[in-house]
Amino acid sequence: MKKIIFTLLLATSLIASGQEKVDKEEKGKFTLSGTVDVYGTANFVDGSGTPGILIANPGNANGFGLGFANTVFAYTKGKTGVVADIAFGPRADDANMAGAINQLYAYYEVSDKVTITAGQFNTFLGYEVINPSANFNYTVSYLFNAGPFSHTGVKLDYTSSEDLSFMLALTNAHGISSADGNFGGDMQIGGQIGYKGQFLNVIYGSDGSADDALYLDYTGGFDLSDTFFLGINAAYANSSDTDSGYTGAALYLQNTFSDTFALGLRPEYFKVSAGTADADVFALTLTANASLTDNLKLITDLRYDSSEDGLIEAFAAEKSVSALTLAAVYSF
């Protein structure tokens, strides 16, 4: 009788153990993260405004202001996953293409090397991103403001090796939001080649205003020493239909003095062309980046913008503008 009872208990234990293993295999992984930032800013000319603060009306940036608040919901299970990045605030207003949605996409890992993603995802062009917690500087470059910010469509990523990667994308014109609707079937094709942290990006097609818009972008960087990093972003855009485009380049020189403090300098040159007319602007940003805790950092930008052609953001009538901005960025 004892043997029968022991056998039943053992069988029950094995069944329970097996069921627990199945339950664990069936469960996915859910993560929640996000950021919040606020800033204080002042310029050294008459009037309000700070160039490079990404808000719908940059001339309104004065005193204290709200930047960006987002929450990222991510769920993965097996070879599939979804990401919902919901963002609010003045900084998000310019970037979101569909209401409060910054990103919303699903992906499927076909293999260890191939991933297919469909939905709305942030652009693969450029050095800087929408979320300020991922940038060294708080104010953004003219190259970043030139866009695009996000794309809606499908992309395929192929990782050939640890050093080499490829990406191919088919998306709506990046100038089309959910409020517009792609009634004309305006599409873009995009691609990326990545090698050892250097990325060459290309987009061609309609951008909402031209059918033959070409965007070329190089983004990369090099560790010149154990503490000094040089980042590079260079871009070119042109359309024969509209006879317009832009060129620009920015350097990101950053030196890390400790685990909690770094200084950076971002010189940038940006030129827009329309027909035979050109206009350019130069911007220089000195940034102190200090981590108070693992979650909270302070970013201080002292910025100088100069243009003889009225290109300074929020100050078209000024030849030069200097501004000081202190931002607190909290990540969780």
C-alpha positions in Angstrom: 0.0 0.0 0.0 2.9 2.4 0.9 4.4 1.6 -2.5 1.2 2.5 -4.3 0.9 5.8 -2.3 4.5 6.6 -3.0 4.1 5.9 -6.7 1.0 8.1 -6.9 2.8 10.9 -5.1 5.8 10.6 -7.4 3.6 10.6 -10.5 1.6 13.6 -9.2 4.9 15.5 -8.6 6.2 14.7 -12.1 2.9 15.9 -13.6 2.9 19.1 -11.6 6.6 19.7 -12.5 5.9 19.1 -16.1 2.9 21.4 -16.1 5.0 24.1 -14.4 7.6 23.8 -17.1 4.9 24.1 -19.8 3.4 27.2 -18.1 6.8 28.8 -17.9 7.4 28.1 -21.6 4.1 29.5 -22.5 4.5 32.7 -20.6 6.1 35.7 -22.3 8.1 38.6 -20.8 6.6 42.0 -20.2 8.6 45.1 -19.5 7.7 48.7 -18.7 10.0 51.6 -19.1 9.8 55.3 -19.7 11.2 58.8 -19.3 10.2 62.2 -18.0 12.0 65.5 -18.5 11.6 69.2 -17.6 13.8 72.1 -18.4 14.7 75.7 -17.6 16.0 77.9 -20.4 17.0 81.5 -21.1 18.5 83.3 -24.1 20.6 86.4 -24.4 18.6 88.3 -26.9 15.2 90.1 -26.8 12.2 87.8 -26.9 11.5 84.2 -25.9 12.7 81.0 -27.5 15.6 78.6 -27.6 16.9 77.0 -30.8 16.9 73.2 -30.8 14.2 72.5 -28.3 11.9 70.3 -30.2 8.5 71.8 -29.6 5.6 72.8 -31.9 6.4 76.5 -31.2 10.1 76.9 -30.3 9.6 80.6 -29.8 7.5 79.9 -26.7 10.4 78.1 -25.0 11.2 80.5 -22.1 11.7 80.0 -18.3 10.6 76.6 -17.2 9.0 74.1 -19.5 7.9 70.5 -20.0 9.6 68.4 -22.5 8.7 64.7 -23.0 6.9 62.0 -21.1 6.7 58.5 -22.5 5.9 55.0 -21.4 7.1 52.0 -23.3 5.2 48.7 -23.1 7.1 45.7 -24.5 6.1 42.1 -24.6 8.1 39.2 -26.0 7.2 35.6 -26.3 9.3 33.1 -28.3 10.3 34.6 -31.6 7.7 37.4 -31.5 7.2 40.6 -29.7 5.3 43.9 -29.7 6.3 47.5 -28.6 4.0 50.3 -27.7 5.7 53.6 -27.1 3.2 56.3 -25.9 4.6 59.8 -25.7 3.1 63.1 -24.6 4.4 66.7 -24.2 5.6 69.6 -26.4 8.7 67.6 -27.5 6.6 64.7 -28.6 4.1 66.9 -30.5 6.4 67.5 -33.4 7.5 63.9 -33.6 4.4 61.7 -33.1 2.7 60.7 -36.3 -0.4 59.2 -34.8 -1.8 61.1 -31.8 0.1 60.0 -28.7 1.9 57.1 -30.4 5.6 57.5 -30.8 6.2 53.9 -31.8 3.8 50.9 -32.2 5.1 47.8 -33.9 5.3 44.0 -33.9 8.3 41.9 -34.9 9.0 38.3 -35.8 12.5 36.7 -35.6 12.6 34.4 -38.6 16.0 33.2 -37.5 18.9 34.2 -35.4 19.9 36.6 -38.2 16.6 37.8 -39.7 13.9 39.9 -38.1 10.8 41.3 -39.7 9.2 44.4 -38.1 5.8 46.0 -39.1 4.2 49.1 -37.7 5.4 52.6 -36.8 9.1 52.8 -35.7 11.5 55.7 -35.2 13.7 56.5 -38.1 17.0 54.8 -38.7 18.5 58.1 -40.0 20.6 60.4 -37.9 22.6 60.4 -34.7 20.0 61.8 -32.4 16.6 60.4 -31.4 13.3 61.8 -30.1 13.7 60.5 -26.6 16.1 63.0 -24.7 17.3 60.3 -22.3 19.1 58.6 -25.2 20.9 61.8 -26.3 24.0 63.3 -24.9 22.8 66.9 -25.7 19.4 68.2 -24.7 18.8 70.6 -27.5 18.7 68.9 -30.9 20.6 69.6 -34.1 19.3 71.1 -37.3 19.9 67.8 -39.0 17.6 66.1 -36.6 14.9 68.7 -36.9 15.0 68.3 -40.7 13.6 64.8 -40.2 12.3 62.3 -40.7 11.3 61.3 -37.2 9.4 58.0 -37.8 8.2 55.6 -40.5 5.1 53.5 -40.9 5.6 50.3 -42.9 7.6 47.1 -42.8 11.4 46.5 -42.5 13.7 43.5 -42.6 16.9 43.4 -40.6 19.6 40.9 -41.4 22.6 40.5 -39.1 25.3 38.9 -41.2 27.9 38.9 -38.4 28.8 40.6 -35.2 30.2 43.5 -37.2 28.0 43.6 -40.4 24.3 44.2 -40.7 21.8 45.1 -43.4 18.3 46.6 -43.3 15.6 47.1 -46.0 12.4 49.0 -45.4 9.2 49.8 -47.4 7.1 52.5 -45.8 4.6 55.3 -46.3 6.1 58.7 -47.2 7.4 60.0 -43.9 5.5 63.2 -44.3 2.2 61.3 -44.0 0.6 60.8 -40.6 -2.5 58.8 -39.6 -4.5 62.1 -39.8 -3.6 62.4 -43.5 -4.0 58.9 -44.9 -1.9 57.6 -47.8 -4.6 58.1 -50.4 -2.1 58.7 -53.2 -0.1 55.6 -52.4 3.1 57.7 -51.6 5.8 55.2 -50.7 9.5 55.2 -49.8 12.1 52.5 -49.9 14.9 52.6 -47.4 18.1 50.8 -46.6 21.0 50.6 -44.2 24.4 49.0 -44.2 26.1 48.8 -40.8 29.7 47.9 -40.2 31.5 48.1 -36.9 29.3 50.9 -35.5 29.2 52.9 -38.8 25.9 53.2 -40.6 25.2 54.3 -44.2 21.5 55.0 -44.7 19.4 55.8 -47.7 15.7 56.7 -48.4 14.2 57.3 -51.8 10.6 58.0 -52.9 7.9 60.3 -51.9 8.2 62.4 -48.7 4.8 63.9 -48.9 5.8 66.9 -51.0 8.0 65.4 -53.7 8.0 62.1 -55.6 11.7 61.8 -56.1 13.1 62.7 -52.7 16.5 61.2 -51.9 18.0 61.1 -48.4 21.5 60.0 -47.8 22.8 59.8 -44.2 26.0 58.6 -42.5 26.0 58.1 -38.8 28.9 56.6 -36.8 31.5 57.2 -34.2 34.9 56.2 -32.9 36.5 55.7 -29.5 39.7 57.8 -29.8 40.8 56.9 -26.3 39.4 55.2 -23.2 37.5 58.4 -22.3 37.2 60.4 -25.6 34.5 59.6 -28.2 34.0 61.2 -31.6 30.5 60.9 -33.1 29.7 61.9 -36.7 26.5 62.7 -38.6 26.5 63.8 -42.2 23.4 64.1 -44.4 22.3 65.1 -47.9 18.7 65.4 -49.2 17.5 66.5 -52.6 14.5 66.5 -54.9 14.4 67.4 -58.6 10.7 67.8 -58.5 10.8 70.6 -56.0 14.4 71.7 -56.8 15.3 71.8 -53.1 17.2 70.0 -50.5 19.7 70.3 -47.7 23.2 69.3 -46.6 24.7 69.2 -43.2 27.2 67.7 -40.8 27.6 67.6 -37.1 30.4 66.3 -34.8 29.9 65.0 -31.3 33.1 65.3 -29.2 32.5 63.8 -25.8 35.0 63.2 -22.9 34.0 61.1 -19.9 35.7 62.3 -16.7 34.0 59.9 -14.4 31.2 57.4 -14.1 28.8 60.4 -13.4 30.2 63.3 -15.4 31.1 64.1 -19.0 31.6 67.1 -21.2 30.7 67.4 -24.9 31.0 69.8 -27.8 28.7 69.6 -30.9 29.7 71.9 -33.8 27.2 71.7 -36.7 26.8 73.2 -40.2 23.5 73.1 -42.0 22.5 74.5 -45.4 19.2 74.5 -47.3 18.8 75.0 -51.0 15.9 76.0 -53.1 16.6 76.6 -56.8 19.6 78.8 -57.0 19.2 80.2 -53.5 21.1 78.8 -50.5 20.9 79.6 -46.8 23.0 78.2 -44.0 23.4 78.2 -40.2 26.2 77.3 -37.8 25.5 76.0 -34.3 27.9 75.2 -31.5 26.7 73.5 -28.3 28.7 72.9 -25.2 27.1 70.3 -23.0 27.7 69.1 -19.4 26.1 65.7 -18.7 25.9 64.7 -15.0 24.2 61.6 -13.5 22.9 62.3 -10.1 21.6 58.7 -9.7 21.2 55.7 -12.0 17.8 57.2 -13.0 18.2 60.9 -12.9 20.7 63.1 -15.0 21.1 66.8 -15.5 22.0 68.1 -19.0 23.2 71.6 -19.3 23.5 73.1 -22.9 25.2 76.4 -23.6 24.4 77.0 -27.3 25.4 79.5 -29.9 23.6 79.7 -33.3 24.7 82.0 -36.1 23.2 82.7 -39.6 23.2 85.5 -42.0 20.2 84.0 -43.9 17.5 83.9 -41.2 17.8 80.2 -40.5 18.1 80.3 -36.7 15.2 78.4 -35.3 12.6 80.7 -33.6 14.8 83.8 -34.4 14.6 84.4 -38.1 15.4 88.1 -37.7 18.6 87.5 -35.6 22.1 87.0 -36.9 23.2 85.2 -33.8 21.6 83.8 -30.6 23.0 82.4 -27.4 20.9 80.3 -25.0 21.5 78.4 -21.8 19.3 75.4 -21.0 19.3 73.1 -17.9 17.2 69.9 -18.2 16.4 67.2 -15.7 15.8 63.8 -17.4 14.5 60.9 -15.3 14.4 57.3 -16.7 12.8 54.2 -15.3 
